[in-house]
Every structure is written in C-alpha cells, then in structure tokens.
Amino acid sequence: MEEKALKFAAVFLPVLSLFVCLFLPFFPKIHTWAEEAREARLAEAEFAASQQEMEDLEIKEEPDTGIGPKGQLNLRLPDGVDGSKVHISNDYVTQTIRIEIPGTDLAYFDSYPISGSSSHIDTMSYTKEGDEGVIEIVMDRVYELDMDYDSDYYYFNFLKPHDVYDKVVVIDAGHGGRAAGATKQGVREKEINLAIVLQLREIFAQGDDKIGVYFTRTDDGNPTFDQRVQLANKSDADLFVSVHNNSLGNGRMSRTNGTQVMYNETSEESRVFRSEERRVGKECRL
Ligand SMILES: [Zn+2]
C-alpha cells in the first residue's frame, strides 16, 4: 500500500509541477478573466433587477403614403392631454425610448394603437406607473429623436447618429456600481474613471457640435460589457474610448507607471489612433 502511494506521488508530483510551470505565465490572466467574469455577473444581475414586468404593445403598421400622421411612429394623444404633458427620454445604452403619457391604460392602445412602421423596433411594451402610462420602445440601434406634436398626435422620427453628427464617439468609464475595479488605499478605480469621463463630457459640451458623444455611464451605474460594446456598435461609433486606471497586484509602489493604451492590433484604424494618442501625450508632457 505504501509502495503504491509512493509510486502515485512519484508520478503525480512531477505532473503537478509541470502543470504549474506551464500555466504560471497565465496566472495573472486567469485572475483577470475571473475578475472580468465576476464583474460581468454583477452587471447582469444589476440590469436584471432594474427590469420590470410590462405588457406587449402592437404597432398598427402604416406604410408612409404621405397622407395621415407624419411620423415614423404616431402616438394619438388622449382627449384633454396636451403634448407638453408627455415626457420622453432616450437611453442610448439600452436603445430604449421611454414615453410617459397621462390619461392612458392598456385598453386605450387597443382603441388607438400606435401607428407607423415597426421596422426599427425590437419590442414595444406598456406599464402603468401611478397616474402615468409608460411606453418603452426598444430600438434596433441607437437613434436620435426628432419629435413634434399637434393637438391630436405626437410624432416620432428616428435619426441615425451619423445623420446628425460628422463623427461619433463613445466614452466608457470602466467598472461602476458594485464593481469597483482596482482598489488601492481606499481609492476605487470606478470613481477615478467616472471623474475623468465627467470632465471629458464638459470639454465635449463646449466643443464641436458636429461630434456626437455617447457615454456608457455618467453615474455610478454598471452597464454590462455587452451594453458597453453595443452602444459603440449600434451608434456606428468612429471611436470607442474606455477609461481605466490600473494598479499592480502587490501593495508596494512600483516603478511601473504611466499611461497604458490598449488597442485592437488587427485594426489599422486603432493602431493609428494609438500612435496619435502617444504623440499628444508627449506634447502634453513638454
Ligand atoms: Zn479597470
């Protein structure tokens, strides 16, 4: 019995050490993968918790004949409800348009369905929140809204970002919510990332209005990785910048410092921007 155990140890231990040697270089990566998986789970759980039950709404398909209501989507206003009482928000990160309209219930939309074309719409649903009816429309991509109303209808037209802007930029503050990112001496990466991004927002607000800028988050939210990526894909972004502030695993100060630029090696455009960023970085130091 002892001999068997010795034989087993004689084979097992070298195999184990070989395994450790082979995978040692990947250990920091394995840690990163585990951390990313944990953050993805946190973000998805936060998003799921924010979702509520809603009833599906049908669209009355109406080809644009130039006659009748003039929007891509037309919402009939209930009697006595002025268009100024309707509140609309457009969440670019989830491509969800939210319309709060008083004086409606589900039966109202059976009598007066929203009409127009559903070709850009993934889902449309309705729920009641207090006195307000809330319609949520999930679009197939990011749109800017062009809206108007008269005494009978609210009109919605959807414009692609590049129809409005020459260049489209998506800026992502890394981490957020329960995912703090790198943490050192009580300083949390997610807060530094957000502070940088909020400053960028101010700079862009004073700049060229031909550049459209979308943010994955401007508060302590934590969009999922997929939502961050889809904001860029679904807005046809020319540039996606994700702001992170990393730290090394050990607790000591390190000689490793400075700016790190990660880019897609297979993309020539990414490569150009990376070298451009380095050049600007040098100029800043002069
Ligand atoms: Zn980070």
Boltz pocket constraint, residues with backbone or C-beta under 6 A from the ligand:
constraints:
  - pocket:
      binder: B
      contacts: [[A, 174], [A, 175], [A, 181], [A, 182], [A, 189], [A, 243], [A, 244], [A, 245], [A, 246]]
      max_distance: 6.0
